């Protein structure tokens, strides 16, 4: 899909097209075959969903867009395959184009485009854009990963999760954009499958929960229309994975939350539709192309020798949730499935990286909800799969600087990871940052939150920070340590917000655990 460097004349023409921004001038940088006479003109606004990039490699990046002039009504595209031109340049005005090609936007995949560009330089910023039917997309900016064997350096990583359209605007992304992260790690609940609510800050499209492919496409398109999210996607690569609300709340494998209301065949069809729509809207490689009700999302990304990022899938392979303490401690229960667990352990044991990051959709540290004697856990989290969790924490003792990045809770919960949470004096083996939500739970009552949660802190001495503002976490990763900032906003019920740093934390290399600065 890539070609040789263009001539000087083509560079000049490309720069002119970028400056003018009109359909006529934009045609100058396209091969004549893309302007074949007689092609049916496309509706206006085909790039309404913007652009995105993801999964950076030292020599490559995934570029994404989806043609959708009527995004909330199935897309609005003709039922035909459409050629989409793409360019990657070293400058924002596209004077120095380094890669270009044509991708096909097919109706069977919602006219989405995934371009896996290779042959790029490591640790380099690039700009990219698309063109179809005489229409030019917005310009995106992205960055490749550092060279494979490079030591040292600095990685700025943002952690985000849980963005419920109805609970608020995605205002934390406006601040994230200003912080200019190298990569954004999104650990689940990109959309919510809930029905429209008349009391929401914004109302979900449609007339109920999504079940069909078209319904899921419409829901993703609505979320993609948030201007702050769209701007963030256009300015940094994302590394994404899903949790439950991309399909159905608290589903496990092929078991829905309410099996008495969703038959096995019906839920399998829902998984098939949900995974297809997820792929269509995410900047991921062809390795994530779904096969019916299956999708491969666990994968590993390297940022030189500084950091290895292990992205988990904690939904597809898990046993059904336990319903009590005995079930939660059953050694046969699995969160990851045998194959994914082996993949993770092997990747940790043989990692050459200084920092070993694990993107886990659900919380790994214990949450004891019962004040005083006894235990009460969230069974949907790692607490419900204790034998596997404890075995993994034992592995952490032999891993260089493990740090777990999590979402799901709609809270900031920063913890030491202990080898055995039943023994508060057991060794600290790692750190976990549970990032708060982008918008889910809205503007929470802070006094009510602390009245509910503060009494539990004595039973959870591994917790280092607990808060319920909306926002995200920002990490500056260097060889000697990880400096983390909890960035929060004052509101998500209005389209503009005031951000601030709620807390600063640090993980020292070679010293497991985290402390508040």
N, C-alpha and C positions, 0 to 999 in steps of 0.2 A: 504493500500500500504506500510505501514511501518512494521518493524519487531523488535524483541527483540535485545538487544545488542549482538554482536557476541562474540564468545569465544576468549581467548587470542591467540590461534593458528590462528584464522582468522584475528585477528588484525595484527599479524606478517606478514601473507601472504599479507594482503592489503597494508602494508607499503612497502613490497618488490615489489609489482606490481607497486605502484606509483613511486618508485625509478627507476625501470627498464624501465617503459613506453612502453613495447613491447606488442603486441597482445597476445603472449603466456603467459607471466607473468600476464597480466591483467586478464586472464581467471581464475586465482586462487581465486579471490574474488567473483566469480559468481556461483550461483547454477547450478548444472549439467543440469537442465531443459532448461537453456538458451543456452546450447551448444548441443542441440539435433542433432544427426547424420542425415544427409540428408537435412538439411536446406540450401536453395539456398544462396550461398555467396553474400554478398552485394558489390556493387561497392566501390572502394577506395574513401576516402574523405567524408564520410557521415556526418561528423561534421563540414563541411566547414563554416556554419553560426554561429558557436560558441555557447555560453551558456549565459543565463541571469537569473536573479531572480527579483521578484517584490512583491508589496503589502504586506509589512511586518506586521505581527501580533506579539503580545507578545509570542505566542507559535508556530508560523508558518510562512511559506514563500512559494511563488510559484517559482518553478524551471522550466526553459524552455530550450528547444533546438528544432531543426528541422533537420531531416535527409535529406540532399540535396547534393549529390555528383556532380550534374550538376546544380547549383543553378539558372543560368540565362536561362535555357531551361526547365522550369517546375519542376525541382528538380532532375530528373534522377533516381528516385527510382522505383523498381518493383511494380507492382500493387497488393501488398499484405500487410497485417498487420505485423509489425515487433516488437518484444519485445525489450524494451530498459531498461537496468538495470541502477539504479541510487543509489548513496551513498551520505550521508551527514556526515561530520566528524568534530571534534573539532580542528583538526590540518591539516595543508596543506599537510602533507605526509600520511594522512589517517591511522594513527596508532589507533586513537580512533573514530571508526565509531559509530554514535548514531542512524542513521536511514538508511534504505535501502529498496529497493523494485524494482518492475518491472512495467513499464508503456507500453502501446501499442501505437505505432506510426501507425496511420491508413491513408491509401491513401486518404480517403474522407476529411481529414484535412491536406493535404499536408505533411503527416508524421511528423507533429509537436507534441511535447510532452509538456504537462502542468502537473506538479506534485505539488499538494497542500500538502506540508509536514506539519504535526502537531506533537505536543508532544515535541517541542523544548523549550529551556530555554529562558526567556526574556532577551533582551538587551545583546545578545551574538553573537559573530562572529563565522561563520561556513564556511566550505569549502565543495564543492560538485562537482560531475562529473557524466558523463553518459558513458555507453558502449553499443555498438550494433554490431553484426556480427564480433566480435573480434577486433573492433576498439574503441579506448578510446578518449573521448573528452578532451579538455583543462579543467583545473581545474578552477572553479568559486569560488568567495568569496562573502559572503552575511552577513546580520545582521538582527536579529529580533528586534521588537519594545520593548520599556521598559515595565515593568509591568503596568497593567491597572490603578492601584491606586497610582503609584509612583509620588511623587511631586518633584519639582526641576529638577536637571540634566541639560543636554546640548544636543542639537540636531543640527548637521551640515547638512544643506539642500542645494542642488544645484538646480537652476532653469534653464531649457533649453527649446528651441523651435526653429522651423523654420530652417530646415537643407536641403537646396537645393543642391543636388548632382552636378548639372551643374554650380552652382555659386561658388563652392570652396570645398576644403578639410575640414574635420571636426576637424580642429586643436584645437579648444577650449577644446575638450575632453581630450587631452593630459595633459593640465594644470589641468583640473578638477580632473583627476586621481591622480595627485600629491597632491591635496588638501584633498583627502580622505574623501568625504562626507559620512554621514550615509545613506542618501537616495537622489535619483535624481528625481525631479518632472519634467516631460516633458509634456508641455501643448499644443502640437499640431503642425501639419505640419511635421510629422516624415518623410514622403516622399512627393514628388511633382509629380502630375499627368501630367505635361507638356510633350510635345513631345521632342524628341532629338533635340539638337541645335548644329550646327557645330561650333558656336562661344563660347560654354561653356568651362569652365576650365576642366570639365569632361563631358562626353556625356552620356545621358540617354540611357539605353538599349532599344531594340525594334524599331518599325517603326512609332510609334505615341503614343497617350495617351492610358493608359490602360482602358479597358472596361470589359474584361473577367476575370475570376478567375485566370487563368494561367498568364495572363498579369500582374495582380496585384501582384501575387506571385513573378514573375520575378523582378518587380520593388523593392519590399521589400528586396528580396535577394541581389540585387545590393547595396542597402543602407547598409545592414548588413555587406557587405564586407569591409566597411571602417575600417581600423585597429584601429583608435583611438576610434571610436564608439564601436567596438567589445570589446576592452579592458575595456572600462568604464562599459559596460554591465556585463562583467565578474568579476567586482570588487566592485559593489554596487547594491543594489536593486533599481529598477525604479518604480515609480508610474506614469502611462501614461494616457493620454486622447487624443482624436483627435480633430482637427479643420476641415478645409474644404479641404485642398489639399490632404488628404488621400483618397478623393473621387473625388471632382470636385470644382473648385474655387467658393467661395461665395454661395454654395448651402444652401438651407433653408428647413429643413424637407425633403420632397420628391419633392422639386422644384429645378431643376438644374439652373445653371447660365444662360443657353441659352435654355429655354423651346421650342423655335421655332425650335431647332435643335435636341433636345432629347425628345422624347415622354415620357409620364408618364410611360408606360410599360418598355421602354428601360432604363429609369433612375432607375426604381425600380430594374431591373436586375443588373444595375451597382452598386447600393447600396448593393445589396445582395452579389455580388462578392467582393466589396471593404471591407465590414465589415467582411466577412469570412477571407479574407487575412490578415486583421488587427489583428483579434483574433489569427490567426495561427502564427503570428510573434511577439506577445507581451506577456510578463510574467504576465498574468492576470488569475483570477480564472474562474471556470466554470460558475459563475454567468454572465460572459460577453460572453458566447457562443451565437452567433447570431441566431436569429429566422428569417430567410429570410432577409428582408430589415430593421430589427430592431436589436438593440444591447443595452444592459444595461451597461452604462459606469459611470454614476454618482454613487458615493460611498463615504464612510467615513472611514478614518483611524485614529487611536488614537496613540499618542506617550506619554503614561502615562497621567498625569494631566498637562503636560507641553504644549502640542499642540494637537489640533484636526485639521485634514486636510479634508476639504470638496472638493471633485473633481467633477466639473460640466461637463455637456454636453450641450453646447450652440449651437448645430447644429440640432439635431433630432427633437426638439419640438418647434422650433421658428416659428413665423409668417414670411412670406416673407418680405424681406427688404423693407423699406419705400423708396419713391422716392423724398420726400420733407419734409420740416419742419413740416407741419401739420400732415403728416403720422407718423413722428417720435414721435410726442406727443400724438398720439391716445392711450387712456387708454386701449383699447382692445388688443393692440399688446403685444405679449409675447416673451421673449427670452428663458425662461426655461420650459414653459408649466405649467399647474396648479399643477400637481402632484409633479414635481421636485421642484417647488417653495415652496410648503408646506413642503417637505422633508428638504430643505435647511433652511427655517425659523425655523422649529421645532428643527433642529440640532443646530442652533445658539442660540436659546432661552434657551435650556436646556443643553447647553454644560458645563461640569465641568472643561474645560481646561483653563489654563492661557492665551494661545494664540489661536485664532480661525482663521485658514488659509483657504482661498478660492482659489482653482486653477481654474481660469476662462480663457478660451482660448482667449477671446477678451477683449479689454481695457474697464474698467469701468468708469474711470475719463473722464471728458469732454475733447474733442479736438475741439476747435473752430478754424477752418481753415481760417476764414475771418478776415483780419486785419482791426481793427476799428469797426465801428457800424455794428450791425447785427451778425448773427450766420450762420456758415456753418459746418456741421458735417459729419463724416463717418457714413453712415447708416448701415453698416454691423456690427459695434461695438455697445456697450451698448448705445451710443448716439442715435441710431436709435430706441431704445425701452425705452424711457425716463420715462414713467409713472412707469413701473416695476422697472427700475433702481432706481428711486427716492424713491419708497416704500421700496426697499431693504436697501437703505442708511439710511432711517429713523429707520429701525430695528437695524442698527449698533449702534445706541445710547444706546441700552440696551444690547450690546454684549461686552464681555471681550476681549479687544485688537484685533479687526479684522484687518487682513492684507490680501490683495488680491494679488495673484501671477498670472501674465498674460504673454502672448506672442503676436504673430500675427504681430506686427508692424515692426519688423526688426530694432527696435530702442530701446535704453534704455530711458524709460520715467517714472520717479519716481514722484509720486504726492501725495498730501494730498487728501483725499476723503471728500468732503463737502456734507452736508445734502441737499443743493440746489445750484447747480452750476449757476443758474440764479442770485443768490445773493452771491457775493464774500465774504460778511461778515458773511455768515451763518456758523454754527458750523462745525468744523472739526470732522469727526466721524471715520476715519480710514486712512490707508495708502495703496498705491498700488505701486507695483514694476512691471513694464512692462519690461521683460527681452529682451535684444537684441537677434538677431538671431545667430545660430551657424555658418551659412554660407550664408543664403539668402541675396541678394543684393551685395554679394562679398565685395571686398575692396572698400568701398564707398569713394567718394570725400568729405572730411570733410569740406573744405571751401565752396563747393557748398551746402552741407547740411545746414550749419549754415546760409548761405545767404538766404536760403528758409525758415528755421524754426525760427531763432532768432526773426524776426519781429513779430511773433505770440505770443511770450512769454507774452507780456503785456496784451493780451486778455485771457491768461490762467495762472493767477497768482498762481494757485495751483500746477503748475509744479515746481518741485524742482531740477530736473536734466534731461538733454536732450543730447543724444549722439548717434552717428551712427557707432561706431566700432562694430566688430563682437566679440562674446564671450558668457558669461553666468553670472548669479548672484549667489553669495555664501552667505548663511545666517548662522550665529551662534546664535541660539535661546536659551536664558536662562530665568529664571523667571523674572529678572529685566529689560530685554530688548532684542531687536533683533539688532545685528550688521551685517550690510550687506556690501559686497564688490562687486563692479562691476569689473569683471575680463575680460579683452579684450586681443586680439592678434593683432600683427602688420600686419598679412596677412592670408588669406585663399586661395590664388591662388597658394601657394606652399605647399608641404606636411609637412613642418616644420615651426614653427612660434615662435615668442618671446612673452610671456605673460607679463602682468603687471596689477596692480590694478589702474583702472582709477579713482575710487572714493570710499569713505567710507561713509556710512550713518547709522543712528540709529533711531530706534523706541523705546521710553521709555514706559515701562508698565504703564498703567493708564493715559497716555498722548497721545491721538489720534494724528496721523500725523507723519511725518518723517522729519528729518533734516540732512543736509550734515555735516559730521564731519570735 
